[in-house]
Protein backbone atom coordinates (compact mmCIF):
# COMPACT_ATOMS: atom_id res chain seq x y z
CA UNK A 1 0.00 0.00 0.00
CA UNK A 2 1.34 3.40 -0.99
CA UNK A 3 2.27 5.72 1.88
CA UNK A 4 0.08 8.77 2.39
CA UNK A 5 2.31 11.51 3.78
CA UNK A 6 -0.23 13.58 5.68
CA UNK A 7 1.60 16.66 6.97
CA UNK A 8 0.50 19.89 8.64
CA UNK A 9 1.44 23.19 10.25
CA UNK A 10 0.00 24.16 13.63
CA UNK A 11 0.09 27.61 15.19
CA UNK A 12 -2.10 30.64 15.89
CA UNK A 13 -2.80 32.79 14.05
CA UNK A 14 -1.54 31.17 10.86
CA UNK A 15 -2.54 33.69 8.20
CA UNK A 16 -0.78 33.20 4.85
CA UNK A 17 1.95 30.57 4.74
CA UNK A 18 4.23 29.37 1.94
CA UNK A 19 4.69 26.01 3.67
CA UNK A 20 1.85 24.16 1.87
CA UNK A 21 3.22 25.24 -1.52
CA UNK A 22 6.79 24.19 -0.63
CA UNK A 23 5.81 20.77 0.68
CA UNK A 24 3.30 20.06 -2.08
CA UNK A 25 6.05 20.92 -4.59
CA UNK A 26 8.39 18.50 -2.82
CA UNK A 27 5.74 15.72 -2.77
CA UNK A 28 5.22 16.19 -6.52
CA UNK A 29 8.99 16.16 -7.11
CA UNK A 30 9.22 12.60 -5.76
CA UNK A 31 5.80 11.39 -6.97
CA UNK A 32 4.67 10.89 -3.37
CA UNK A 33 1.06 10.72 -2.28
CA UNK A 34 0.38 13.23 0.48
CA UNK A 35 -0.91 16.59 1.64
CA UNK A 36 0.12 19.55 3.78
CA UNK A 37 -2.58 21.36 5.76
CA UNK A 38 -2.73 24.55 7.79
CA UNK A 39 -4.37 23.74 11.12
CA UNK A 40 -5.12 26.87 13.11
CA UNK A 41 -4.63 25.95 16.77
CA UNK A 42 -5.61 28.35 19.55
CA UNK A 43 -3.46 27.71 22.68
CA UNK A 44 -6.34 26.08 24.57
CA UNK A 45 -6.67 23.49 21.75
CA UNK A 46 -3.02 22.41 21.60
CA UNK A 47 -3.43 19.10 23.46
CA UNK A 48 -6.54 18.09 21.51
CA UNK A 49 -4.88 18.97 18.18
CA UNK A 50 -1.81 16.86 19.01
CA UNK A 51 -4.12 13.93 19.79
CA UNK A 52 -5.96 14.53 16.52
CA UNK A 53 -2.71 14.47 14.51
CA UNK A 54 -1.52 11.29 16.24
CA UNK A 55 -4.83 9.48 15.75
CA UNK A 56 -5.53 10.43 12.14
CA UNK A 57 -2.55 9.09 10.23
CA UNK A 58 -0.34 12.17 10.10
CA UNK A 59 3.38 11.58 9.54
CA UNK A 60 4.42 14.82 11.16
CA UNK A 61 3.84 18.52 11.47
CA UNK A 62 5.56 21.87 11.62
CA UNK A 63 5.18 24.17 14.62
CA UNK A 64 5.04 27.94 14.61
CA UNK A 65 4.12 30.78 16.99
CA UNK A 66 3.19 30.40 19.84
CA UNK A 67 4.05 26.69 20.28
CA UNK A 68 7.77 26.36 19.47
CA UNK A 69 8.74 26.25 23.15
CA UNK A 70 5.60 24.71 24.78
CA UNK A 71 5.59 21.76 22.38
CA UNK A 72 9.00 20.61 23.65
CA UNK A 73 7.13 19.23 26.70
CA UNK A 74 5.39 16.62 24.52
CA UNK A 75 8.52 15.14 22.93
CA UNK A 76 10.01 11.71 23.65
CA UNK A 77 13.14 12.36 21.55
CA UNK A 78 14.78 15.43 20.05
CA UNK A 79 17.81 16.47 18.02
CA UNK A 80 20.84 18.48 19.13
CA UNK A 81 19.58 21.75 17.63
CA UNK A 82 16.25 21.48 19.45
CA UNK A 83 18.15 20.74 22.63
CA UNK A 84 20.41 23.80 22.44
CA UNK A 85 17.62 26.20 21.40
CA UNK A 86 14.89 24.83 23.66
CA UNK A 87 12.45 25.24 20.77
CA UNK A 88 10.99 22.93 18.13
CA UNK A 89 9.57 23.63 14.68
CA UNK A 90 9.39 20.12 13.19
CA UNK A 91 7.77 17.06 14.76
CA UNK A 92 7.78 13.49 13.45
CA UNK A 93 5.06 11.16 14.67
CA UNK A 94 6.70 7.79 15.21
CA UNK A 95 4.96 4.44 14.56
CA UNK A 96 4.38 3.95 18.30
CA UNK A 97 2.69 7.36 18.53
CA UNK A 98 5.55 9.13 20.30
CA UNK A 99 6.80 12.50 19.07
CA UNK A 100 10.36 13.26 17.94
CA UNK A 101 11.30 16.93 17.75
CA UNK A 102 13.73 18.81 15.51
CA UNK A 103 14.74 22.43 15.00
CA UNK A 104 15.21 22.96 11.28
CA UNK A 105 15.09 26.76 11.67
CA UNK A 106 18.73 26.67 12.79
CA UNK A 107 19.66 24.50 9.81
CA UNK A 108 17.78 26.85 7.46
CA UNK A 109 19.44 29.93 8.93
CA UNK A 110 22.91 28.42 8.53
CA UNK A 111 22.37 26.96 5.04
CA UNK A 112 21.34 30.37 3.68
CA UNK A 113 24.75 31.82 4.61
CA UNK A 114 27.10 31.36 1.61
CA UNK A 115 29.99 28.92 2.12
CA UNK A 116 32.60 31.59 1.47
CA UNK A 117 31.39 33.65 4.46
CA UNK A 118 33.66 33.00 7.43
CA UNK A 119 32.18 34.10 10.79
CA UNK A 120 34.73 32.33 12.99
CA UNK A 121 35.67 34.60 15.91
CA UNK A 122 33.53 37.45 14.53
CA UNK A 123 30.84 39.71 16.01
CA UNK A 124 27.09 39.77 15.30
CA UNK A 125 24.25 42.12 16.13
CA UNK A 126 20.72 40.72 16.44
CA UNK A 127 17.55 42.79 16.47
CA UNK A 128 14.95 41.11 18.70
CA UNK A 129 14.79 38.57 21.51
CA UNK A 130 11.79 36.45 20.48
CA UNK A 131 11.74 32.78 19.54
CA UNK A 132 13.51 33.41 16.24
CA UNK A 133 16.47 34.96 18.09
CA UNK A 134 17.15 31.56 19.73
CA UNK A 135 17.53 29.86 16.36
CA UNK A 136 19.68 32.73 15.07
CA UNK A 137 21.99 32.54 18.11
CA UNK A 138 22.31 28.77 17.73
CA UNK A 139 23.20 29.14 14.05
CA UNK A 140 25.75 31.87 14.77
CA UNK A 141 27.21 29.74 17.59
CA UNK A 142 27.67 26.83 15.16
CA UNK A 143 29.32 29.27 12.71
CA UNK A 144 31.89 30.29 15.36
CA UNK A 145 30.64 33.77 16.33
CA UNK A 146 32.25 34.97 19.58
CA UNK A 147 30.35 38.20 20.36
CA UNK A 148 26.68 39.09 19.96
CA UNK A 149 25.01 42.40 20.70
CA UNK A 150 21.28 41.90 21.12
CA UNK A 151 19.06 44.94 20.61
CA UNK A 152 15.63 45.06 22.25
CA UNK A 153 12.89 47.61 22.80
CA UNK A 154 12.39 46.39 26.38
CA UNK A 155 15.44 45.45 28.46
CA UNK A 156 13.42 44.16 31.43
CA UNK A 157 11.23 41.84 29.33
CA UNK A 158 14.28 40.52 27.45
CA UNK A 159 16.56 39.87 30.41
CA UNK A 160 15.39 36.29 31.04
CA UNK A 161 15.81 35.36 27.38
CA UNK A 162 19.36 36.69 27.28
CA UNK A 163 20.15 34.93 30.56
CA UNK A 164 19.03 31.67 28.92
CA UNK A 165 21.13 32.40 25.82
CA UNK A 166 24.21 33.04 28.00
CA UNK A 167 23.67 29.68 29.70
CA UNK A 168 23.16 27.76 26.45
CA UNK A 169 25.98 29.47 24.52
CA UNK A 170 28.50 30.24 27.25
CA UNK A 171 31.37 30.62 24.75
CA UNK A 172 29.68 33.72 23.31
CA UNK A 173 29.95 37.16 24.90
CA UNK A 174 26.45 38.65 24.93
CA UNK A 175 25.54 42.29 25.43
CA UNK A 176 21.89 43.39 25.78
CA UNK A 177 21.27 46.91 24.48
CA UNK A 178 18.18 49.13 24.34
CA UNK A 179 17.38 49.68 20.63
CA UNK A 180 16.86 53.40 21.24
CA UNK A 181 20.46 53.58 22.55
CA UNK A 182 22.06 52.19 19.39
CA UNK A 183 25.07 54.34 18.49
CA UNK A 184 26.66 52.50 15.58
CA UNK A 185 27.56 49.12 14.08
CA UNK A 186 31.13 49.74 12.96
CA UNK A 187 32.49 46.56 14.65
CA UNK A 188 29.69 44.23 13.48
CA UNK A 189 30.34 41.53 10.86
CA UNK A 190 26.74 40.33 10.48
CA UNK A 191 23.50 42.15 11.36
CA UNK A 192 20.40 39.95 11.72
CA UNK A 193 16.79 41.06 11.95
CA UNK A 194 15.06 38.42 14.09
CA UNK A 195 11.82 40.42 14.47
CA UNK A 196 8.74 40.50 12.22
CA UNK A 197 9.29 44.22 11.55
CA UNK A 198 8.99 44.80 7.80
CA UNK A 199 6.79 41.74 7.23
CA UNK A 200 3.63 41.89 5.14
CA UNK A 201 0.79 43.14 7.36
CA UNK A 202 3.29 43.87 10.17
CA UNK A 203 4.99 47.24 9.83
CA UNK A 204 5.63 46.51 6.14
CA UNK A 205 7.87 49.17 4.64
CA UNK A 206 9.52 49.82 8.01
CA UNK A 207 13.14 48.92 8.77
CA UNK A 208 14.19 47.81 12.28
CA UNK A 209 17.48 49.70 11.78
CA UNK A 210 17.78 53.26 10.51
CA UNK A 211 20.01 54.46 7.67
CA UNK A 212 22.41 56.29 9.97
CA UNK A 213 23.40 52.99 11.62
CA UNK A 214 23.39 50.87 8.44
CA UNK A 215 25.94 53.33 7.04
CA UNK A 216 28.33 52.57 9.92
CA UNK A 217 28.59 48.86 9.07
CA UNK A 218 31.97 47.76 7.66
CA UNK A 219 32.17 47.35 3.88
CA UNK A 220 32.26 43.55 4.07
CA UNK A 221 29.48 43.21 6.68
CA UNK A 222 26.36 41.16 5.89
CA UNK A 223 22.74 42.14 6.53
CA UNK A 224 20.47 39.13 7.07
CA UNK A 225 16.71 39.68 7.31
CA UNK A 226 14.80 36.52 8.27
CA UNK A 227 11.53 38.08 7.06
CA UNK A 228 10.61 36.48 3.71
CA UNK A 229 7.40 38.26 2.73
CA UNK A 230 7.99 40.63 1.04
CA UNK A 231 11.24 39.22 -0.37
CA UNK A 232 12.74 42.69 -0.56
CA UNK A 233 12.07 44.21 2.86
CA UNK A 234 12.82 47.78 3.86
CA UNK A 235 15.99 46.51 5.57
CA UNK A 236 17.15 44.71 2.41
CA UNK A 237 16.41 47.90 0.47
CA UNK A 238 18.82 49.74 2.77
CA UNK A 239 21.44 47.03 2.28
CA UNK A 240 21.18 47.54 -1.47
CA UNK A 241 21.19 51.34 -1.08
CA UNK A 242 24.46 51.28 0.86
CA UNK A 243 26.04 48.46 -1.18
CA UNK A 244 26.08 45.90 1.64
CA UNK A 245 25.96 42.14 1.17
CA UNK A 246 22.60 40.73 2.18
CA UNK A 247 20.66 37.51 2.73
CA UNK A 248 16.88 37.49 2.59
CA UNK A 249 14.59 35.25 4.60
CA UNK A 250 13.19 33.22 1.70
CA UNK A 251 16.31 31.04 1.47
CA UNK A 252 16.14 30.28 5.21
CA UNK A 253 12.45 29.34 4.89
CA UNK A 254 13.10 27.01 1.96
CA UNK A 255 16.10 25.29 3.54
CA UNK A 256 14.21 24.65 6.79
CA UNK A 257 11.23 23.28 4.84
CA UNK A 258 13.50 21.00 2.78
CA UNK A 259 15.07 19.61 5.95
CA UNK A 260 11.64 19.03 7.55
CA UNK A 261 10.49 17.17 4.44
CA UNK A 262 13.60 14.99 4.53
CA UNK A 263 12.96 14.13 8.19
CA UNK A 264 9.40 13.02 7.39
CA UNK A 265 9.89 11.22 4.08
CA UNK A 266 13.58 10.37 3.81
CA UNK A 267 13.73 12.31 0.52
CA UNK A 268 15.83 15.46 0.06
CA UNK A 269 14.02 18.04 -2.12
CA UNK A 270 15.82 20.14 -4.70
CA UNK A 271 16.30 23.63 -3.23
CA UNK A 272 16.06 25.38 -6.60
CA UNK A 273 12.75 23.70 -7.48
CA UNK A 274 11.24 24.88 -4.20
CA UNK A 275 12.61 28.39 -4.67
CA UNK A 276 11.21 28.67 -8.19
CA UNK A 277 7.76 27.61 -6.91
CA UNK A 278 7.98 30.20 -4.12
CA UNK A 279 9.08 33.00 -6.45
CA UNK A 280 6.32 32.15 -8.92
CA UNK A 281 3.75 32.41 -6.13
CA UNK A 282 4.95 35.93 -5.34
CA UNK A 283 4.74 36.92 -9.01
CA UNK A 284 1.19 35.54 -9.29
CA UNK A 285 -0.08 37.61 -6.36
RASUL-V224939 format. One record per backbone hydrogen bond with DSSP energy under -0.5 kcal/mol. NH is the residue of the N-H (numbers start at 0). CO is the residue of the C=O. Records with the same first field share a line. If there is no record, write none. Layout:
NH->CO + CO
This chain:
4->2 + 32
5->3 + 56
6->4 + 34
7->59
8->36
9->61
10->38
11->64
21->17
22->18
23->19
24->20
25->21
26->22
27->23
28->24
29->25
30->27
31->26
32->2
34->4
36->6
38->8 + 36
39->37
40->10
44->41
45->42
48->44
49->45
50->46
51->47
52->48
53->49
54->50
55->51 + 52
57->52
58->5
59->5
60->90
61->7
62->88
63->9
66->63
70->66
71->68
72->69
73->70
74->71
75->98
76->98
78->100
82->78
83->79
84->80
85->81
86->81
87->67
88->101
89->101
90->60
91->99
92->58
93->91 + 97
96->93
99->91
100->76
101->89
103->101
106->102
107->103
108->104
109->105
110->106
111->107
112->109
113->111
116->113
117->115
118->116
120->143
121->118
123->146
124->189
125->148
126->191
127->125 + 150
132->129
133->129 + 130
134->130
135->131
136->132
137->133
138->134
139->135
140->136
141->137
142->138
143->140
144->139
145->121
146->121
147->172
148->123
149->147 + 174
150->125 + 148
151->176
157->153
158->154 + 155
161->157
162->158
163->159
164->160
165->161
166->162
167->163
168->164
169->166
171->168
172->145
173->171
174->147
176->149 + 174
178->151
180->177
181->178
187->184
188->122
189->122
190->221
191->124
192->223
193->126 + 191
197->201
198->195 + 201
199->228
201->198
205->202
212->209
213->209
214->210
215->212
216->213
217->184 + 187
220->217
221->188
222->244
223->190 + 221
224->222 + 246
225->192 + 223
232->230
236->232
237->233
238->234
239->235
240->236
241->237
242->239
243->238
244->220
246->222
248->226
250->247
251->247
252->248
253->249
254->250
255->251
256->252
257->253
258->254
259->255
260->256
261->257
262->258
263->259
264->260
265->261
268->266
270->268
273->269
274->270
275->271
276->272
277->273
278->274
279->275
280->276
281->277
282->278
283->279
284->280 + 281
